[in-house]
Amino acid sequence: MLNISNNKVHTKVDLLSYKSGQFAYFKKHYKHFNRFLMVFAFTGLITLFMPWTQNIKSNGIVTTLRPNQRPQTIQSQIPGRVEEWFVQEGDYVEKGDTILRISEIKIDYFDDRLIERTGDQINAKSSSVDAYQSKIDALNRQIVALKQEQKLKLKQTKNKLLQAYLKAKSDSIDFEAAKINAEIAKRQYDRTVVLAEDGLKAIKDVEEKNLKLQESNAKLIAQENKLLTSLNNIINAQVDISQIETSYVDKISKAQSDLYTAKSSHYDTQVQVSKLENSFTNYQKRNDLLYITSPQNGYINKAIIGGIGETFKEGQELLGIMPSHYELAVETFVKPNDLPLLHVGEKVRVQFEGWPAIVFSGWPNQSYGTYGGKIVAIQNFISPNGKYRVLLAPDDKDHPWPDAIRIGSGARTFALLEDVPIWYELWRQINSFPPNYYQPENTLKGNEKSKK
């Protein structure tokens, strides 16, 4: 008993006269208690030097490793009205199976023969394109013929011009000869007149020379007239050449103008045919969109739009589907202070909700009910919840994850860091220090190689 009071009871009362006093004074329990304290202290001292695995704890949810394996919703690319359901919630569907039939709600697509009528328009416009092409070919042939005809006409007229030049040259020579003959006749007449006055020539000779002079003058006038006619023919030939060139330029220009008009109409009709073909293809695609099909193999989770006759907008969610084949992963979130401590490929222990587990976070090998994982991706941008997203995949070298895990269930993760003594971890926790910052060996080796 402890003597913490000045009033000593054993001096006034005989404690040995009581059974409890006899039991307390004659039994040496304190020796066993001292031994217990010594063993406990020695054990605690040894425990302080045992290894402790530093870890980062965080919460997350079960998801899939690949984005195309996660639950998704099916939308319609066009607005419509629900006409018929072919599945119900929980059904298994394969890729391409019809889930829902809808109908159009836009007036532009109410015609049941819209595709057929558009095809008829395409055929008609295509015929117009062929007709314009035939017209273009005909105008090209006409232009070639006009150019050939112009060439021949010009050649013919130039030949006439050359003939006129030669005829004028011949008439000019004849005209000069006539002038010489007229001058000779004039001199002969004058000499005859002089001789007649002298009595050497008779009057008859004078009259004959006068007649010959008049005939030479008449021939001179006639020859001059022929020369002027030849010169006029030259001018006429030159005028004909100019007229032919002008006439055929007009004809060819008009034919070329018609050709360009036909080409413009041909190109415009081709554009219209292309637009109609585009519309035809769009109508066919839109007609296929009246049947909502499954994008992949999976199970129908929930019908968001229900009933018959309900309308919806384009892009509105119609139903949810869960892929049948997927690879599980865990999506967890860590604090910004712990982000530099995590690296891709590091080991992580995962505890799933619904699976009993006994967790010793510092001794992961002694934990029960936890499963191995490894970091495959670390988000570089902070999430709306103020933490960084980390994606974990199953560790192939550890126990496989339970098959009964469902996507969306909760999970708790323990990212394993360095091994330190327990006394160091207690000291770190008391002082609220972060875990030791370190880098994996592979990263350090890679940095050393890059420096070299």
VMD Tcl script that draws the C-alpha trace (Angstrom):
set ca {
  {0.00 0.00 0.00}
  {1.10 3.56 -0.64}
  {1.90 5.79 2.35}
  {0.59 9.05 0.97}
  {-1.14 10.28 4.12}
  {0.18 11.41 7.51}
  {-2.57 9.46 9.24}
  {-1.09 5.98 9.46}
  {-3.87 3.47 9.80}
  {-1.71 0.50 10.76}
  {-0.62 2.30 13.94}
  {-4.18 2.53 15.12}
  {-5.71 -0.62 13.70}
  {-4.22 -4.08 13.54}
  {-4.65 -4.93 9.88}
  {-3.27 -8.44 10.31}
  {-6.36 -9.37 12.30}
  {-8.32 -9.19 9.05}
  {-8.22 -11.82 6.33}
  {-7.77 -9.28 3.59}
  {-4.85 -7.75 5.51}
  {-3.22 -11.13 6.01}
  {-3.69 -11.93 2.31}
  {-2.23 -8.58 1.22}
  {0.81 -8.55 3.51}
  {1.93 -12.14 3.16}
  {1.48 -12.51 -0.70}
  {4.34 -11.01 -2.78}
  {2.34 -9.90 -5.89}
  {4.56 -6.95 -6.59}
  {7.39 -9.29 -7.66}
  {5.27 -10.75 -10.49}
  {4.10 -7.27 -11.46}
  {7.67 -6.04 -11.64}
  {8.61 -8.95 -13.84}
  {5.64 -8.20 -16.06}
  {6.68 -4.56 -16.40}
  {10.23 -5.56 -17.26}
  {9.08 -8.03 -19.93}
  {6.62 -5.46 -21.31}
  {9.25 -2.74 -21.46}
  {11.76 -5.06 -23.12}
  {9.18 -6.19 -25.65}
  {8.13 -2.61 -26.37}
  {11.77 -1.60 -26.84}
  {12.29 -4.39 -29.36}
  {9.04 -3.49 -31.08}
  {10.18 0.09 -31.59}
  {12.99 -1.17 -33.81}
  {10.80 -3.45 -35.89}
  {10.20 -2.40 -39.55}
  {7.08 -0.42 -40.40}
  {5.89 0.20 -43.94}
  {4.88 3.81 -44.47}
  {1.66 4.15 -46.42}
  {-0.84 6.62 -47.75}
  {-4.45 5.84 -47.01}
  {-7.25 6.99 -49.28}
  {-10.76 6.08 -50.33}
  {-11.99 5.29 -53.81}
  {-14.47 3.37 -55.91}
  {-14.29 0.37 -58.19}
  {-14.20 1.24 -61.88}
  {-12.81 -0.26 -65.10}
  {-9.32 -0.05 -66.49}
  {-10.40 1.02 -70.00}
  {-12.84 3.85 -70.73}
  {-14.85 1.77 -73.23}
  {-15.59 -0.81 -70.50}
  {-17.32 1.60 -68.12}
  {-21.08 2.00 -67.76}
  {-22.44 4.28 -70.43}
  {-25.64 5.83 -71.63}
  {-27.05 5.55 -75.13}
  {-28.24 8.73 -76.80}
  {-30.08 9.44 -80.02}
  {-28.38 11.59 -82.65}
  {-31.75 12.94 -83.80}
  {-34.86 14.09 -81.94}
  {-37.70 11.62 -82.02}
  {-40.65 9.89 -80.43}
  {-40.57 6.49 -78.71}
  {-42.54 3.96 -80.74}
  {-41.50 0.49 -79.55}
  {-39.19 -1.12 -76.97}
  {-37.51 -4.43 -77.82}
  {-35.71 -5.00 -74.49}
  {-36.31 -4.60 -70.79}
  {-34.05 -3.76 -67.90}
  {-31.56 -6.52 -67.10}
  {-31.59 -8.05 -70.60}
  {-28.34 -9.05 -72.23}
  {-27.77 -7.53 -75.67}
  {-25.03 -7.99 -78.21}
  {-23.44 -5.38 -80.39}
  {-25.85 -4.27 -83.12}
  {-29.02 -5.64 -81.44}
  {-32.04 -3.36 -81.81}
  {-33.07 -1.82 -78.51}
  {-35.62 0.82 -79.42}
  {-37.56 2.08 -82.45}
  {-38.34 5.77 -82.73}
  {-40.12 7.99 -85.24}
  {-39.53 11.47 -86.64}
  {-40.98 14.56 -85.05}
  {-39.66 17.11 -87.57}
  {-41.97 18.09 -90.42}
  {-39.14 17.96 -92.98}
  {-38.88 14.17 -92.60}
  {-42.53 13.10 -92.36}
  {-42.69 11.85 -95.98}
  {-42.42 8.05 -96.02}
  {-41.17 8.15 -99.63}
  {-38.61 10.89 -98.98}
  {-35.65 8.71 -99.99}
  {-37.43 7.46 -103.12}
  {-38.41 10.97 -104.22}
  {-34.89 12.24 -103.60}
  {-33.57 9.40 -105.75}
  {-35.94 10.44 -108.56}
  {-34.67 14.01 -108.29}
  {-31.11 12.75 -108.54}
  {-31.95 10.76 -111.69}
  {-33.66 13.79 -113.26}
  {-30.80 16.10 -112.46}
  {-28.31 13.51 -113.70}
  {-30.19 13.44 -117.01}
  {-29.90 17.22 -117.12}
  {-26.17 16.90 -116.57}
  {-25.97 14.46 -119.50}
  {-28.06 16.79 -121.67}
  {-25.83 19.75 -120.88}
  {-22.79 17.61 -121.62}
  {-24.26 16.69 -125.02}
  {-24.94 20.36 -125.70}
  {-21.36 21.21 -124.74}
  {-20.05 18.54 -127.14}
  {-22.30 19.84 -129.94}
  {-21.15 23.42 -129.38}
  {-17.52 22.30 -129.39}
  {-18.09 20.56 -132.72}
  {-19.88 23.66 -134.04}
  {-16.98 25.90 -133.02}
  {-14.49 23.56 -134.70}
  {-16.62 23.53 -137.87}
  {-16.94 27.32 -137.87}
  {-13.20 27.75 -137.47}
  {-12.58 25.28 -140.31}
  {-15.14 27.03 -142.52}
  {-13.62 30.40 -141.66}
  {-10.21 29.10 -142.63}
  {-11.49 27.81 -146.00}
  {-13.48 30.97 -146.73}
  {-10.49 33.15 -145.98}
  {-8.31 30.98 -148.18}
  {-10.86 31.19 -151.01}
  {-11.21 34.97 -150.69}
  {-7.45 35.44 -150.49}
  {-7.15 33.47 -153.72}
  {-9.69 35.82 -155.29}
  {-7.67 38.76 -154.02}
  {-4.54 37.31 -155.55}
  {-6.39 36.78 -158.85}
  {-7.60 40.37 -158.70}
  {-4.02 41.57 -158.13}
  {-2.79 39.57 -161.13}
  {-5.74 40.70 -163.29}
  {-5.07 44.31 -162.33}
  {-1.41 43.87 -163.18}
  {-2.32 42.40 -166.57}
  {-4.81 45.19 -167.24}
  {-2.23 47.75 -166.20}
  {0.20 46.34 -168.79}
  {-2.52 46.33 -171.43}
  {-3.39 49.89 -170.46}
  {0.22 51.00 -170.90}
  {0.30 49.27 -174.30}
  {-2.90 51.02 -175.30}
  {-1.40 54.35 -174.27}
  {1.68 53.68 -176.39}
  {-0.52 52.65 -179.34}
  {-2.58 55.80 -178.89}
  {0.55 57.97 -178.84}
  {1.91 56.22 -181.95}
  {-1.43 56.70 -183.76}
  {-1.39 60.38 -182.77}
  {2.11 60.92 -184.14}
  {1.27 59.07 -187.35}
  {-1.85 61.14 -187.77}
  {0.05 64.38 -187.19}
  {2.74 63.43 -189.75}
  {0.09 62.44 -192.29}
  {-1.64 65.78 -191.83}
  {1.65 67.65 -192.39}
  {2.49 65.58 -195.44}
  {-1.04 66.09 -196.78}
  {-0.65 69.84 -196.41}
  {2.60 69.57 -198.33}
  {0.85 67.58 -201.01}
  {2.76 64.40 -200.25}
  {-0.16 62.46 -198.85}
  {-3.69 62.12 -200.02}
  {-6.75 63.01 -198.02}
  {-7.58 59.35 -197.89}
  {-4.41 58.62 -195.98}
  {-5.25 61.36 -193.47}
  {-8.67 59.92 -192.90}
  {-7.26 56.41 -192.41}
  {-4.76 57.68 -189.82}
  {-7.51 59.64 -188.08}
  {-9.67 56.51 -187.94}
  {-6.77 54.52 -186.56}
  {-6.15 57.24 -183.94}
  {-9.76 57.11 -182.84}
  {-9.64 53.34 -182.60}
  {-6.46 53.56 -180.43}
  {-8.10 56.14 -178.15}
  {-11.17 53.90 -177.83}
  {-8.98 50.91 -176.94}
  {-7.13 53.09 -174.41}
  {-10.37 54.10 -172.71}
  {-11.61 50.50 -172.70}
  {-8.34 49.26 -171.27}
  {-8.40 51.93 -168.58}
  {-11.93 50.87 -167.69}
  {-10.78 47.26 -167.40}
  {-7.89 48.36 -165.15}
  {-10.25 50.30 -162.88}
  {-12.55 47.27 -162.73}
  {-9.62 45.05 -161.68}
  {-8.59 47.52 -159.00}
  {-12.18 47.58 -157.76}
  {-12.14 43.77 -157.63}
  {-9.07 43.97 -155.41}
  {-10.91 46.28 -153.02}
  {-13.97 44.00 -153.10}
  {-11.80 40.99 -152.24}
  {-10.24 42.86 -149.33}
  {-13.72 43.84 -148.11}
  {-14.84 40.21 -148.41}
  {-11.90 39.08 -146.30}
  {-12.79 41.62 -143.61}
  {-16.47 40.63 -143.74}
  {-15.60 36.94 -143.48}
  {-13.35 37.54 -140.48}
  {-15.99 39.71 -138.76}
  {-18.83 37.34 -139.57}
  {-17.07 34.24 -138.34}
  {-15.74 36.01 -135.25}
  {-19.36 36.83 -134.35}
  {-20.52 33.28 -135.08}
  {-17.65 31.70 -133.13}
  {-18.09 34.16 -130.24}
  {-21.80 33.38 -130.05}
  {-21.08 29.65 -130.12}
  {-18.42 30.07 -127.40}
  {-20.87 32.15 -125.33}
  {-23.44 29.38 -125.66}
  {-20.71 26.89 -124.75}
  {-19.78 28.77 -121.57}
  {-23.46 29.11 -120.66}
  {-23.93 25.37 -121.15}
  {-20.82 24.65 -119.07}
  {-22.07 26.95 -116.30}
  {-25.45 25.23 -116.32}
  {-23.68 21.87 -116.44}
  {-21.55 22.70 -113.38}
  {-24.55 24.16 -111.54}
  {-26.55 21.01 -112.24}
  {-23.62 18.89 -111.05}
  {-23.61 20.88 -107.80}
  {-27.33 20.26 -107.43}
  {-26.82 16.55 -108.10}
  {-24.05 16.48 -105.47}
  {-26.31 18.22 -102.95}
  {-29.14 15.82 -103.71}
  {-26.80 12.83 -103.35}
  {-25.62 14.26 -100.03}
  {-29.22 14.68 -98.91}
  {-30.01 11.16 -100.16}
  {-27.15 9.70 -98.09}
  {-28.17 11.77 -95.07}
  {-31.76 10.59 -95.38}
  {-30.58 6.98 -95.55}
  {-28.37 7.44 -92.50}
  {-31.16 9.25 -90.68}
  {-33.56 6.45 -91.55}
  {-31.11 3.98 -89.99}
  {-31.01 6.13 -86.85}
  {-34.71 5.41 -86.28}
  {-33.55 2.13 -84.72}
  {-31.42 2.50 -81.59}
  {-28.89 -0.35 -81.48}
  {-26.44 -1.57 -78.86}
  {-22.90 -0.20 -79.30}
  {-21.33 -3.26 -77.59}
  {-22.15 -6.46 -75.71}
  {-23.63 -5.74 -72.30}
  {-26.63 -5.57 -69.98}
  {-29.42 -3.00 -69.96}
  {-29.14 -1.14 -66.66}
  {-31.94 1.40 -66.70}
  {-34.39 2.88 -69.18}
  {-34.15 6.64 -68.68}
  {-36.86 7.43 -71.25}
  {-39.80 5.12 -70.73}
  {-43.23 4.54 -72.16}
  {-44.58 4.89 -75.68}
  {-45.07 8.23 -77.37}
  {-42.60 10.16 -75.22}
  {-40.50 12.64 -77.19}
  {-36.88 13.58 -76.65}
  {-34.22 15.88 -78.06}
  {-31.06 14.95 -79.92}
  {-28.27 13.90 -77.57}
  {-30.67 13.18 -74.72}
  {-29.89 10.05 -72.70}
  {-32.31 7.20 -73.41}
  {-30.97 4.25 -71.41}
  {-27.89 2.97 -69.62}
  {-25.86 -0.09 -70.56}
  {-23.13 -1.99 -68.72}
  {-20.51 -3.79 -70.86}
  {-20.36 -7.51 -70.27}
  {-16.57 -7.78 -70.52}
  {-14.42 -5.46 -68.47}
  {-11.18 -5.26 -66.50}
  {-11.61 -4.05 -62.94}
  {-9.66 -1.14 -61.53}
  {-9.90 1.17 -58.53}
  {-10.20 4.92 -58.79}
  {-8.81 6.55 -55.66}
  {-8.01 10.13 -54.67}
  {-4.97 11.34 -52.74}
  {-4.14 14.66 -51.15}
  {-1.86 17.08 -53.01}
  {0.67 16.70 -50.17}
  {0.96 12.97 -50.88}
  {1.03 13.18 -54.68}
  {4.87 13.51 -55.03}
  {5.24 10.25 -53.09}
  {3.35 8.17 -55.67}
  {4.79 6.78 -58.89}
  {3.43 4.64 -61.69}
  {4.03 0.93 -61.06}
  {4.12 1.12 -57.25}
  {2.35 -1.49 -55.14}
  {-0.94 -0.71 -53.38}
  {-3.14 -2.76 -51.06}
  {-6.88 -2.55 -51.64}
  {-9.73 -3.31 -49.24}
  {-13.18 -3.69 -50.87}
  {-16.46 -2.85 -49.20}
  {-18.43 -5.99 -48.33}
  {-15.33 -8.17 -47.97}
  {-14.21 -8.73 -44.36}
  {-10.65 -7.69 -43.77}
  {-8.16 -7.34 -40.94}
  {-5.77 -4.58 -41.91}
  {-2.33 -3.88 -40.48}
  {-1.37 -0.94 -42.62}
  {2.24 -0.99 -41.43}
  {2.61 -4.73 -42.00}
  {0.84 -5.41 -45.29}
  {1.99 -9.03 -45.35}
  {0.12 -9.66 -42.10}
  {-3.14 -8.14 -43.34}
  {-6.09 -10.34 -44.17}
  {-8.77 -9.65 -46.80}
  {-6.76 -7.10 -48.79}
  {-5.77 -7.47 -52.43}
  {-2.77 -6.30 -54.40}
  {-2.84 -3.49 -56.90}
  {-0.44 -1.29 -58.81}
  {-0.60 2.29 -59.98}
  {-1.15 2.60 -63.74}
  {-2.07 6.30 -64.07}
  {-1.81 9.47 -62.02}
  {-3.90 12.47 -62.96}
  {-1.88 15.63 -63.59}
  {-4.76 18.00 -62.87}
  {-6.58 18.32 -59.57}
  {-10.11 16.97 -59.33}
  {-13.14 19.01 -58.21}
  {-12.89 17.41 -54.76}
  {-9.47 19.02 -54.22}
  {-7.51 15.77 -54.61}
  {-5.64 14.01 -57.39}
  {-7.10 10.96 -59.08}
  {-5.02 7.77 -59.16}
  {-6.01 4.68 -61.16}
  {-5.08 1.23 -59.81}
  {-5.05 -2.08 -61.69}
  {-4.91 -5.59 -60.23}
  {-1.45 -6.90 -59.40}
  {-0.82 -10.00 -61.50}
  {1.62 -11.37 -58.92}
  {-0.94 -11.18 -56.08}
  {-4.26 -12.88 -55.37}
  {-6.89 -12.20 -58.04}
  {-9.62 -9.78 -57.10}
  {-13.02 -11.24 -56.19}
  {-15.31 -11.96 -59.14}
  {-18.36 -10.69 -57.27}
  {-17.06 -7.11 -57.10}
  {-19.37 -4.68 -58.85}
  {-18.37 -1.45 -60.53}
  {-19.21 1.53 -58.34}
  {-18.66 -0.18 -54.99}
  {-16.37 1.48 -52.45}
  {-12.76 0.65 -51.78}
  {-10.03 1.70 -49.40}
  {-6.42 1.80 -50.56}
  {-3.02 1.77 -48.87}
  {-0.15 2.95 -51.02}
  {3.02 1.29 -49.72}
  {6.10 3.52 -49.35}
  {9.40 3.05 -47.49}
  {10.14 0.64 -44.66}
  {11.13 2.57 -41.48}
  {11.46 1.64 -37.78}
  {8.33 1.93 -35.68}
  {9.94 4.54 -33.41}
  {10.55 6.74 -36.46}
  {6.94 6.36 -37.61}
  {5.66 7.26 -34.11}
  {7.93 10.28 -34.04}
  {6.71 11.29 -37.52}
  {3.05 10.91 -36.57}
  {3.49 12.89 -33.33}
  {5.14 15.73 -35.25}
  {2.66 15.49 -38.21}
  {5.50 15.14 -40.70}
  {4.76 13.70 -44.17}
  {6.11 10.28 -45.17}
  {9.63 10.15 -46.52}
  {9.99 11.48 -50.05}
  {11.74 9.02 -52.33}
  {11.82 7.83 -55.93}
  {11.75 4.25 -57.23}
  {15.03 2.61 -58.20}
  {14.03 2.44 -61.88}
  {13.51 6.19 -61.97}
  {16.85 6.87 -60.31}
  {18.67 4.63 -62.77}
  {16.93 6.36 -65.66}
  {17.95 9.79 -64.36}
  {21.60 8.67 -64.01}
  {21.63 7.39 -67.60}
  {20.14 10.65 -68.90}
  {22.81 12.66 -67.05}
  {25.54 10.56 -68.64}
}
mol new
graphics top color blue
foreach p $ca { graphics top sphere $p radius 0.5 }
foreach p [lrange $ca 0 end-1] q [lrange $ca 1 end] { graphics top cylinder $p $q radius 0.2 }
display resetview
